[in-house]
Amino acid sequence: MKKVLLAAALLGASVSAQAVAPGGPGCGWGNLIFEGKSGMPVHLLATIVNGTSGNATFGMTSGTNGCDTNGALTYSGESLLSMNGVLEEVAQDMATGEGEALTALSVSIGVSGDDRAYFNSVMHENFASIFPRQDVSAGEVMQQITAVMQNDQKLAKYV
């Protein structure tokens, strides 16, 4: 049950992770209505206006409403692996080459179902470089996973 909750948390966190200014810093009518204002309540109201009317989505697809999708999205939150117990469970699964935590990690990265077994085997083969010491941080692990994937012809498309 704990692993099912872990997978759900990873999936939910990856889906709900908010990028900074999707569609650009002034995208949508919510940003227009509350322009120049700051604070959490105003940001929430602008997001609600953009989400309920669908105007930010329309703006991103049409290039209107102050939206621009040319810039790269950023994320300022903590790594999903920093969550309590997640890093340890991923390490255990990676050491064996299979498991629910490793599957949840591959899903959160966006690895397709067809490539997940291959992802698991590559992570298993590179376990020593991904977890070079016992006190490795979640950030270091993600950097190593990204490096391994970038150096693999089949997995490079996911990073």
C-alpha positions in Angstrom: 0.0 0.0 0.0 2.9 2.4 0.8 4.3 1.9 -2.6 1.0 2.6 -4.3 0.7 5.8 -2.3 4.3 6.7 -3.3 3.5 6.2 -7.0 0.3 8.3 -6.7 2.3 11.0 -4.9 5.0 11.1 -7.6 2.5 11.1 -10.4 0.3 13.7 -8.7 3.3 15.9 -7.8 4.6 15.7 -11.4 1.3 16.6 -12.9 0.6 19.4 -10.4 4.1 20.9 -10.5 3.7 24.5 -11.5 6.1 26.0 -13.9 7.0 29.7 -13.7 4.8 31.6 -16.1 3.4 28.9 -18.4 2.7 30.7 -21.6 4.8 33.7 -20.5 4.7 36.1 -17.6 1.6 38.0 -18.8 -0.5 35.2 -20.3 -4.2 35.2 -20.0 -7.0 37.6 -19.0 -6.4 36.9 -15.3 -3.0 38.5 -15.7 -4.5 41.4 -17.5 -7.2 42.0 -14.9 -4.8 41.8 -12.0 -1.8 43.4 -13.7 0.6 45.1 -11.3 -0.9 43.4 -8.2 1.0 40.8 -6.1 0.4 38.3 -3.4 -1.0 34.8 -3.2 -4.7 35.7 -3.3 -4.3 37.8 -6.5 -2.2 35.0 -8.1 -4.9 32.5 -7.2 -7.6 34.7 -8.6 -5.7 35.2 -11.9 -5.1 31.5 -12.2 -8.8 30.8 -11.6 -9.8 33.4 -14.3 -7.3 31.9 -16.7 -8.3 28.3 -15.9 -12.1 28.6 -15.8 -12.4 30.6 -19.0 -9.8 28.7 -20.9 -8.3 31.9 -22.3 -4.7 31.1 -21.3 -4.9 27.8 -23.2 -6.4 29.6 -26.2 -3.8 32.3 -25.9 -1.0 29.7 -25.9 -2.3 27.9 -28.9 -3.1 31.0 -30.9 -0.3 33.3 -29.7 -2.7 35.9 -28.3 -3.7 37.1 -24.8 -0.1 38.0 -24.0 0.9 34.3 -24.3 4.2 33.1 -25.8 5.3 29.4 -25.6 8.8 30.0 -27.0 10.5 30.3 -23.6 11.5 27.3 -21.5 9.4 26.4 -18.5 11.1 26.4 -15.1 10.3 24.9 -11.8 11.5 26.3 -8.5 10.1 23.6 -6.2 11.9 20.7 -4.5 12.8 17.5 -6.3 10.2 14.8 -6.1 13.0 12.5 -4.8 13.5 14.8 -1.7 10.2 13.6 -0.3 10.6 11.5 2.8 11.5 7.9 2.0 11.2 8.3 -1.8 14.9 8.5 -2.4 15.5 5.4 -0.4 12.8 3.4 -2.1 14.1 4.5 -5.6 17.6 3.4 -4.6 16.3 0.0 -3.5 14.4 -0.5 -6.7 17.2 0.7 -8.8 19.6 -1.7 -7.1 17.4 -4.6 -8.1 16.3 -3.1 -11.5 12.6 -3.2 -10.8 9.9 -2.0 -8.5 7.0 0.4 -8.0 9.2 3.4 -6.9 11.4 3.0 -10.0 8.2 2.8 -12.2 6.8 5.9 -10.6 10.1 7.7 -11.3 10.1 6.7 -14.9 6.4 7.8 -15.3 7.2 11.2 -13.6 10.1 11.7 -16.0 7.8 10.9 -18.9 9.3 7.6 -20.1 6.8 5.8 -22.3 5.5 2.4 -21.3 7.4 0.8 -24.1 10.7 2.1 -22.8 10.2 1.6 -19.0 11.8 -1.9 -18.9 14.8 -0.5 -20.8 14.9 2.5 -18.4 14.9 0.2 -15.4 17.8 -1.9 -16.8 19.9 1.2 -17.7 19.3 2.7 -14.2 20.2 -0.7 -12.7 23.4 -0.9 -14.7 24.4 2.7 -13.7 23.4 2.4 -10.0 26.9 3.0 -8.8 27.3 6.2 -10.6 23.8 7.4 -9.7 24.3 6.6 -6.0 28.0 7.0 -5.6 27.8 7.2 -1.8 25.4 6.6 1.0 24.7 10.3 1.8 24.0 11.4 -1.8 21.4 14.2 -2.1 18.2 14.0 -4.1 19.5 16.8 -6.4 22.7 14.9 -7.1 20.7 11.7 -7.9 18.5 13.6 -10.4 21.6 15.1 -12.0 23.1 11.7 -12.4 19.9 10.2 -13.7 19.7 13.0 -16.2 23.3 12.5 -17.3 22.9 8.8 -17.7 19.7 9.3 -19.8 21.5 12.0 -21.9 24.3 9.6 -22.7 21.9 6.8 -23.7 20.6 7.0 -27.3 17.2 5.6 -26.5 16.6 7.6 -23.3 18.0 10.9 -24.4 14.7 11.9 -25.9 13.2 12.1 -22.4 15.5 14.7 -21.0 
